[in-house]
């Protein structure tokens, strides 16, 4: 400021001619000039303060806008992550439903073969009995018990699939396909009982024969022990009851699925009535899938029934 005042003084100070014409003004320049510069400095200070305040306010506004934008970006990121997580979860549930159905269907399809193999083993045991061959007889009985145990494990796996299906279907937002096994199959699963009963009767009859009984008491077949039984006698005595218990558990699971799916179906139908024809067509596809599944179950049930009634026990 002093530098500017000096420059201004150099160019505006009175000349000698001015001093001779106006001697009274000679001492007033510095006062006037100093007051002017003080006023100018005050104005500049005010302007600087205003500029500072405006700059500060502008920065606060920009900071607030940046913070608000960051909040929006973070909210969008969280919502996007939540959508992606939900989509991933829904895909996992869908996969779980499909895997449970596929495994249950595979186990259901295996039941007729397990039962047919058990019947074939009993028929060989009958021949062995008539021929009075001891070890082959008990080997055939053991084989029958092993096939019935496989039958039990298949029913057990279907029950496990039913639980996984129900848990996944409960949280799945889409339209759930029908479970591969329904109440249609439950009655036919009882076809094992006649075969298990015949095996027990074959065993009891053989135990009444001294020679067969002696072999039976010493029998420790590897096949039956690998399936968790202490010996053949334990297997013959327990396998039928174990199958019955697994069928009861499966019946409860299927009842639970039916109740859950019925409630979901009512909601689904109400939703379809409010939605597009495309979704209604999808519902029609589900109905066709249900019909196909039930037809397949009936075919399996018929096979089991034929195996049960096709076996002619001597007892």
C-alpha positions in Angstrom: 0.0 0.0 0.0 2.9 2.4 0.9 4.5 1.6 -2.5 1.3 2.4 -4.3 1.0 5.6 -2.3 4.6 6.6 -3.1 4.0 6.1 -6.8 0.8 8.0 -6.7 2.5 10.8 -4.8 5.3 11.0 -7.4 2.9 11.6 -10.2 0.3 13.8 -8.4 2.4 15.9 -6.0 2.2 19.7 -6.6 4.9 21.3 -8.7 6.9 24.5 -7.8 4.5 26.5 -10.0 1.5 25.1 -8.1 3.1 25.9 -4.8 3.7 29.6 -5.8 0.0 29.9 -7.0 -1.6 27.9 -4.1 0.7 28.0 -1.1 -2.2 27.1 1.2 -2.6 23.6 -0.4 1.0 22.6 -0.1 0.5 20.6 3.2 -2.9 19.1 2.5 -2.0 16.5 -0.1 -0.5 14.0 2.2 -3.5 14.2 4.5 -5.9 13.9 1.7 -3.9 11.1 0.1 -3.4 9.2 3.3 -7.2 9.4 4.1 -8.0 8.2 0.7 -5.7 5.2 0.9 -7.1 4.4 4.4 -10.6 4.4 2.9 -9.4 2.3 0.0 -7.7 -0.1 2.3 -10.9 -0.4 4.4 -13.0 -1.0 1.3 -10.5 -3.6 0.1 -10.6 -5.2 3.5 -14.4 -5.4 3.4 -14.3 -6.8 -0.1 -11.7 -9.4 1.0 -13.8 -10.3 4.0 -16.9 -10.7 1.8 -14.9 -12.7 -0.7 -13.6 -14.9 2.1 -17.1 -15.4 3.5 -18.5 -16.2 0.1 -15.6 -18.6 -0.6 -16.1 -20.3 2.8 -19.9 -20.6 2.2 -19.3 -21.9 -1.3 -16.8 -24.5 0.0 -19.2 -25.6 2.6 -22.0 -26.0 0.0 -19.6 -27.9 -2.2 -18.5 -30.1 0.7 -22.2 -30.7 1.6 -23.0 -31.6 -2.0 -20.0 -33.9 -2.2 -21.0 -35.6 1.1 -24.6 -36.0 -0.1 -23.3 -37.5 -3.4 -21.1 -39.9 -1.5 -24.0 -40.9 0.6 -26.1 -41.5 -2.5 -23.3 -43.5 -4.1 -22.8 -45.6 -1.0 -26.6 -46.2 -0.7 -26.7 -47.2 -4.3 -23.7 -49.5 -3.8 -25.3 -51.1 -0.8 -28.6 -51.6 -2.6 -26.8 -53.1 -5.6 -24.8 -55.4 -3.3 -28.0 -56.4 -1.6 -29.7 -57.1 -4.9 -26.8 -59.1 -6.1 -26.6 -61.0 -2.8 -30.3 -61.7 -3.0 -30.1 -62.9 -6.6 -27.2 -65.2 -5.6 -29.2 -66.5 -2.7 -32.2 -67.1 -4.9 -30.1 -69.0 -7.4 -28.7 -71.1 -4.6 -32.2 -71.9 -3.4 -33.3 -72.8 -6.9 -30.2 -75.1 -7.3 -31.0 -76.7 -4.0 -34.6 -77.4 -5.0 -33.5 -78.8 -8.4 -30.8 -81.0 -6.8 -33.2 -82.3 -4.1 -35.7 -83.2 -6.8 -33.1 -84.9 -9.0 -31.7 -86.9 -6.1 -35.1 -87.9 -4.8 -36.1 -89.0 -8.3 -33.0 -91.0 -8.7 -33.6 -92.7 -5.3 -37.2 -93.4 -6.2 -36.2 -95.0 -9.5 -33.8 -97.3 -7.6 -36.4 -98.7 -5.3 -37.9 -101.3 -7.7 -34.4 -102.6 -8.5 -33.5 -102.9 -4.9 -36.7 -104.8 -4.2 -36.4 -107.0 -7.2 -32.8 -107.9 -6.2 -34.0 -108.8 -2.7 -36.7 -111.0 -4.2 -34.1 -112.7 -6.5 -31.9 -113.4 -3.5 -34.8 -115.0 -1.6 -35.7 -117.2 -4.6 -32.0 -118.4 -4.6 -32.3 -119.0 -0.9 -35.3 -121.2 -1.5 -33.3 -123.2 -4.0 -30.4 -123.4 -1.6 -32.7 -124.7 1.1 -34.1 -127.4 -1.1 -30.6 -128.5 -2.1 -29.4 -128.3 1.5 -26.4 -126.2 0.8 -25.7 -124.2 3.9 -23.2 -121.4 3.1 -24.9 -120.5 -0.2 -28.3 -120.3 1.7 -27.0 -117.9 4.3 -25.2 -115.9 1.6 -28.5 -115.5 -0.3 -30.2 -114.4 2.9 -27.4 -111.9 3.6 -27.7 -110.6 0.0 -31.5 -110.2 0.5 -30.8 -108.2 3.7 -28.3 -106.0 1.9 -30.7 -105.2 -0.8 -33.4 -104.3 1.7 -30.9 -102.1 3.5 -30.2 -100.4 0.2 -34.0 -99.9 -0.1 -34.0 -98.3 3.3 -31.2 -96.0 2.5 -32.9 -94.9 -0.7 -36.1 -94.0 1.4 -33.9 -92.3 3.9 -32.2 -90.2 1.2 -35.6 -89.2 -0.3 -36.6 -88.0 3.2 -33.4 -86.0 3.4 -34.2 -84.5 0.0 -37.7 -83.6 1.1 -36.3 -81.6 4.1 -33.8 -79.8 1.8 -36.6 -79.1 -0.7 -38.9 -77.7 1.9 -36.3 -75.5 3.5 -35.3 -74.1 0.1 -38.9 -73.7 -1.2 -39.9 -71.7 1.9 -37.4 -68.9 1.1 -37.5 -69.1 -2.7 -39.3 -66.2 -4.3 -40.1 -67.9 -7.6 -42.6 -70.6 -8.5 -41.5 -73.9 -7.0 -41.7 -77.1 -9.1 -43.4 -80.0 -7.4 -41.3 -82.4 -5.2 -40.5 -85.6 -7.1 -42.1 -87.8 -4.5 -45.6 -87.3 -3.1 -48.2 -89.3 -1.2 -48.8 -91.3 -4.3 -45.6 -93.2 -3.6 -46.1 -93.8 0.2 -48.4 -96.7 -0.1 -46.3 -98.5 -2.7 -43.2 -98.1 -0.5 -44.8 -100.6 1.8 -44.2 -103.3 -0.8 -40.9 -104.2 1.0 -42.9 -105.6 4.0 -43.8 -108.9 2.3 -40.2 -109.5 1.2 -38.8 -108.6 4.6 -41.4 -110.9 6.3 -40.5 -113.8 4.0 -36.8 -113.3 4.7 -37.4 -113.5 8.5 -39.5 -116.7 8.0 -36.8 -118.3 5.9 -34.3 -117.5 8.6 -36.5 -118.8 11.4 -37.1 -122.0 9.6 -33.4 -122.5 8.9 -32.6 -121.9 12.6 -34.8 -124.9 13.4 -32.4 -127.1 11.4 -29.3 -128.0 13.4 -26.9 -127.9 10.4 -28.2 -124.6 9.0 -28.4 -123.1 12.5 -24.8 -124.0 13.2 -23.6 -122.0 10.2 -26.0 -119.2 11.0 -24.5 -118.7 14.5 -21.0 -118.4 13.1 -22.0 -116.2 10.1 -20.1 -112.9 10.0 -20.6 -111.8 6.4 -18.5 -108.8 5.4 -21.3 -107.4 3.2 -23.7 -107.1 6.1 -21.2 -105.8 8.5 -20.1 -103.1 6.1 -23.7 -101.8 6.2 -23.5 -101.3 10.0 -25.0 -104.5 11.3 -23.2 -106.5 13.9 -24.2 -109.8 12.2 -26.8 -111.4 9.9 -29.2 -112.1 12.7 -29.3 -108.4 13.7 -29.8 -107.4 10.1 -32.7 -109.8 9.6 -34.3 -108.7 12.8 -33.8 -104.9 12.4 -33.9 -104.0 8.7 -37.7 -104.3 8.3 -38.3 -102.0 11.3 -35.8 -99.5 10.1 -37.5 -99.3 6.7 -40.9 -98.8 8.4 -39.4 -96.0 10.5 -37.9 -94.3 7.4 -41.2 -94.5 5.5 -43.0 -92.9 8.5 -40.5 -90.1 8.6 -40.9 -89.5 4.8 -44.6 -89.4 5.2 -44.3 -86.6 7.8 -41.9 -84.7 5.5 -44.2 -85.0 2.5 -47.2 -83.8 4.6 -45.1 -80.8 5.6 -44.2 -80.1 2.0 -47.9 -80.4 0.9 -49.0 -77.8 3.5 -46.2 -75.4 2.6 -46.7 -75.7 -1.1 -50.5 -75.4 -0.8 -50.1 -72.1 1.0 -47.6 -71.0 -1.6 -49.9 -72.2 -4.4 -52.8 -70.0 -3.2 -50.5 -67.0 -3.1 -49.1 -67.9 -6.5 -52.6 -68.3 -8.1 -53.7 -65.0 -6.7 -50.5 -63.4 -8.0 -50.9 -65.0 -11.4 -54.5 -63.6 -11.7 -53.0 -60.1 -11.3 -50.1 -60.7 -13.7 -49.3 -61.3 -17.3 -50.2 -64.2 -19.5 -46.5 -65.1 -19.7 -46.5 -65.9 -16.0 -49.8 -67.8 -16.4 -48.1 -69.8 -19.1 -45.3 -70.6 -16.7 -47.9 -71.8 -14.1 -49.3 -74.0 -16.8 -45.8 -75.5 -17.3 -45.6 -76.2 -13.6 -49.0 -78.0 -13.8 -47.8 -80.1 -16.7 -44.6 -80.9 -14.7 -46.7 -81.9 -11.7 -48.9 -84.2 -13.9 -45.7 -85.8 -15.4 -44.2 -86.3 -12.0 -47.4 -87.9 -10.7 -47.5 -90.2 -13.7 -44.0 -91.3 -13.1 -44.7 -92.0 -9.5 -47.6 -94.2 -10.5 -45.4 -96.1 -12.8 -42.9 -96.7 -10.0 -45.7 -97.7 -7.7 -47.0 -100.2 -10.2 -43.5 -101.7 -10.6 -43.2 -102.1 -6.8 -46.7 -103.6 -6.6 -45.9 -106.1 -9.4 -42.7 -107.1 -7.7 -44.4 -107.7 -4.4 -47.3 -109.6 -5.8 -45.2 -111.4 -8.3 -43.1 -113.1 -5.6 -44.7 -116.3 -4.5 -43.4 -117.1 -1.0 -43.7 -120.6 0.2 -44.9 -119.3 3.6 
